[in-house]
Amino acid sequence: MGTHTILVVEDEDESRQVLMQILELEGFTVVGASNGAEAMDYLRTAELPCLIILDMLMPVMDGRQFRAALLQAANLAKIPVVVVSALEISAVADLAVVRAFRKPLDIDALVKVVLEYC
């Protein structure tokens, strides 16, 4: 991997933009996708990110479907995923993610996890 790119998959434009800006201020390259299908398209054509930040409740391809697709692809399954969602943390316990945060997000805690993986 070796890249410092983070992929933020979040359907709410404002939430995605704010998260991207915060991570950019931390010195990361950040790419946004508004749903899992858009994120999969990006992953097929770009250098793989060091981390994916994933919302669960999205149109087209939701977080659960996206995570399942990642786990089926050998090269994508190893990318660490952090869930940021309004869902209960227990609702994503079966998704093999490195961390899960509930909205509203604790930015400092998220940045610590990002720094751990990127």
Helices and strands as residue ranges (DSSP letters): E 5-9, H 13-25, E 29-33, H 36-45, E 51-54, H 63-72, H 74-77, E 81-85, G 89-95, E 99-102, H 107-117
